[in-house]
Amino acid sequence: MTEGGVVMGIEEEVDKIFSSESPPHKRMVDYVVGQLDAGRHLEEIMQDPNLTSSLSALDRRAVLEDHRVAAAAHADIIAAMRAKLDAALGE
C-alpha cells in the first residue's frame, strides 16, 4: 500500500480510514453497532454480505477501531459472561 510513493503499513491505512469518518464508514459502523445491539456476534457480522460486498477487508478492519463498535462488542461479551455466571449460580 503506497501513498505518494511512501509505503504504508496496515495500521497507518486503518488510521487513515478511521480518521476520515466518511459517510460509508459511518453507515457501516452504525450497522455493526445495530447488529451487535440486536444480539448478533461480531464475527458473524463481519462476514455479513452487507459488509463484505461494500467494504474491503481494510475498510472492515477500520470499522473495528471505532469506539462505538468496541463498546457494543464489550457489552455483548459482558452480557454473555453474566448469563453464564447467572446460570452457574442457579445450579
Backbone bond lengths (Angstrom), bond angles and torsions (degrees), N, CA, C in turn:
res aa  C-N    CA-C-N  psi(-1)  N-CA   C-N-CA  omega(-1)  CA-C   N-CA-C  phi
1 M - - - 1.427 - - 1.526 108.41 -
2 T 1.290 114.93 124.14 1.455 118.56 -178.87 1.509 110.30 -125.89
3 E 1.308 114.12 152.53 1.454 121.62 173.95 1.514 106.52 -141.35
4 G 1.316 116.46 112.13 1.456 120.11 -178.83 1.511 112.43 61.71
5 G 1.334 117.04 34.01 1.454 121.23 179.57 1.509 114.45 82.23
6 V 1.325 117.66 -1.47 1.462 121.86 179.95 1.523 108.59 -100.75
7 V 1.319 115.88 127.51 1.458 120.44 178.74 1.525 108.43 -75.66
8 M 1.344 115.28 127.63 1.462 120.18 -179.76 1.522 108.78 -110.67
9 G 1.331 116.15 141.13 1.455 121.46 176.03 1.515 110.74 -81.29
10 I 1.303 115.48 171.70 1.463 120.89 -178.95 1.523 110.76 -58.63
11 E 1.315 117.40 -45.03 1.472 120.47 -178.73 1.524 111.55 -59.74
12 E 1.324 116.91 -41.85 1.463 120.15 178.93 1.521 111.10 -65.74
13 E 1.331 116.62 -40.62 1.467 120.98 178.13 1.532 110.05 -63.58
14 V 1.326 116.44 -44.13 1.459 120.96 178.88 1.525 109.85 -62.09
15 D 1.319 117.40 -45.27 1.467 121.35 178.81 1.524 111.25 -58.75
16 K 1.323 115.96 -39.91 1.464 120.61 -179.29 1.530 110.34 -63.93
17 I 1.329 116.88 -46.11 1.465 120.89 179.47 1.520 110.00 -66.63
18 F 1.326 115.84 -45.86 1.459 121.25 -177.02 1.521 111.22 -61.09
19 S 1.307 117.25 -42.83 1.462 120.51 -176.97 1.521 113.05 -75.05
20 S 1.327 117.32 -16.29 1.461 119.57 -179.04 1.525 112.48 -72.90
21 E 1.361 116.91 -30.14 1.470 121.92 -177.69 1.526 110.86 47.94
22 S 1.317 115.74 44.48 1.456 120.32 178.42 1.531 109.86 -63.84
23 P 1.333 117.59 155.30 1.472 119.11 178.88 1.533 113.62 -55.67
24 P 1.353 119.87 -42.48 1.472 117.65 177.64 1.531 112.52 -62.62
25 H 1.330 116.50 -39.05 1.469 120.37 178.62 1.532 109.45 -62.73
26 K 1.324 116.70 -46.66 1.459 120.45 -179.25 1.527 110.86 -62.08
27 R 1.337 118.49 -41.19 1.468 121.18 178.28 1.527 110.87 -61.82
28 M 1.320 116.34 -40.97 1.461 119.30 -179.38 1.518 111.42 -69.30
29 V 1.330 117.40 -37.83 1.468 120.44 175.50 1.522 109.31 -61.75
30 D 1.339 116.66 -46.19 1.459 120.49 178.64 1.532 110.81 -59.61
31 Y 1.324 116.44 -40.45 1.467 121.11 179.39 1.532 110.28 -63.25
32 V 1.329 117.10 -48.03 1.466 121.16 -178.41 1.525 110.23 -62.08
33 V 1.319 117.42 -45.77 1.463 120.78 179.53 1.528 110.39 -61.98
34 G 1.321 117.06 -43.55 1.459 120.52 178.45 1.520 112.39 -61.37
35 Q 1.325 116.52 -40.53 1.459 120.86 179.00 1.530 110.96 -68.02
36 L 1.330 117.30 -39.98 1.468 120.45 176.29 1.524 109.96 -62.47
37 D 1.336 116.07 -43.65 1.464 120.27 178.98 1.532 111.48 -62.85
38 A 1.339 116.34 -27.84 1.467 121.08 179.36 1.530 112.25 -81.92
39 G 1.338 116.62 -3.49 1.461 119.92 175.14 1.518 115.71 102.10
40 R 1.328 118.05 2.97 1.473 119.29 177.66 1.521 109.43 -78.58
41 H 1.322 116.57 151.79 1.451 122.03 178.89 1.527 110.05 -83.83
42 L 1.310 115.78 146.52 1.459 121.69 -175.53 1.522 112.22 -57.82
43 E 1.310 118.10 -42.69 1.461 120.61 -179.18 1.527 110.92 -60.33
44 E 1.305 116.28 -42.38 1.468 121.14 178.04 1.526 110.86 -64.11
45 I 1.310 116.56 -43.79 1.468 121.16 -179.39 1.520 111.09 -62.32
46 M 1.329 117.07 -42.51 1.463 120.57 -176.33 1.523 112.16 -67.68
47 Q 1.333 117.81 -15.87 1.460 121.55 176.42 1.531 111.56 -102.22
48 D 1.310 116.80 4.83 1.456 123.06 -179.10 1.530 110.29 -65.27
49 P 1.320 118.19 134.71 1.464 120.94 178.07 1.532 113.58 -56.33
50 N 1.340 117.74 -26.99 1.464 119.96 176.09 1.521 111.70 -60.95
51 L 1.323 116.79 -29.97 1.462 120.83 178.02 1.525 111.41 -93.72
52 T 1.320 116.91 -46.92 1.464 119.67 -173.84 1.517 113.06 -67.29
53 S 1.333 116.91 -27.01 1.469 118.42 -179.39 1.524 112.50 -82.22
54 S 1.329 116.89 -21.04 1.456 118.64 -175.98 1.525 114.58 -114.08
55 L 1.325 117.40 -11.26 1.461 120.59 -178.78 1.525 110.45 -127.73
56 S 1.318 115.63 143.47 1.459 120.20 173.27 1.530 108.65 -73.85
57 A 1.307 116.68 168.71 1.466 120.48 176.14 1.526 110.37 -59.02
58 L 1.319 117.10 -37.19 1.460 120.84 178.59 1.526 111.04 -66.39
59 D 1.330 117.27 -41.30 1.462 120.89 176.92 1.526 110.76 -62.79
60 R 1.339 116.03 -42.45 1.467 119.51 178.31 1.520 110.75 -64.51
61 R 1.313 116.38 -37.25 1.471 120.55 176.93 1.526 110.47 -62.00
62 A 1.335 116.50 -39.89 1.467 120.87 179.38 1.526 111.56 -66.18
63 V 1.323 117.44 -33.28 1.469 121.08 177.31 1.530 110.07 -58.89
64 L 1.329 116.44 -35.97 1.460 120.32 -178.88 1.522 113.20 -66.42
65 E 1.318 117.47 -19.78 1.460 121.00 -179.01 1.518 113.10 -82.15
66 D 1.308 117.61 -12.72 1.452 120.68 -177.30 1.528 110.06 -69.89
67 H 1.321 116.51 132.92 1.466 121.20 -177.09 1.525 111.86 -61.30
68 R 1.326 118.04 -29.58 1.466 120.55 179.19 1.521 111.03 -68.09
69 V 1.330 116.96 -38.11 1.465 121.10 177.42 1.527 109.24 -67.85
70 A 1.326 116.06 -44.45 1.469 119.94 179.76 1.524 111.00 -60.48
71 A 1.321 117.16 -44.02 1.471 120.54 -179.49 1.527 110.77 -64.37
72 A 1.322 117.55 -43.64 1.465 121.10 -179.84 1.528 110.81 -66.06
73 A 1.329 117.23 -40.30 1.466 120.94 179.16 1.529 110.44 -66.20
74 H 1.325 116.55 -41.49 1.463 119.48 178.35 1.524 110.51 -64.20
75 A 1.318 117.02 -40.18 1.463 120.09 178.54 1.520 110.32 -61.53
76 D 1.333 116.56 -38.76 1.463 121.80 178.41 1.525 110.58 -63.89
77 I 1.315 116.63 -45.61 1.468 121.74 179.92 1.530 110.32 -63.52
78 I 1.317 116.86 -43.77 1.463 120.97 -179.45 1.529 110.20 -65.50
79 A 1.325 117.78 -41.73 1.467 120.96 178.92 1.529 110.58 -62.01
80 A 1.328 117.02 -41.44 1.462 120.57 178.88 1.525 110.78 -64.78
81 M 1.312 116.68 -41.11 1.468 120.09 179.21 1.529 110.69 -67.11
82 R 1.337 116.84 -39.57 1.469 119.70 176.97 1.527 110.07 -59.61
83 A 1.326 116.44 -44.27 1.467 120.54 -178.83 1.526 110.62 -61.73
84 K 1.330 116.89 -41.66 1.469 120.13 178.48 1.520 111.00 -64.13
85 L 1.317 116.79 -44.64 1.463 120.20 -179.02 1.521 111.16 -68.70
86 D 1.326 116.38 -38.63 1.475 119.09 177.03 1.529 110.36 -62.12
87 A 1.324 116.65 -40.79 1.462 120.50 177.73 1.512 111.17 -63.10
88 A 1.326 116.66 -41.06 1.465 120.77 179.00 1.527 111.01 -66.56
89 L 1.307 117.60 -36.41 1.453 121.09 178.81 1.524 111.84 -69.36
90 G 1.317 115.66 -29.36 1.457 121.07 -179.14 1.519 113.40 -80.25
91 E 1.322 117.45 -10.10 1.464 120.36 -178.01 1.517 112.19 -75.91
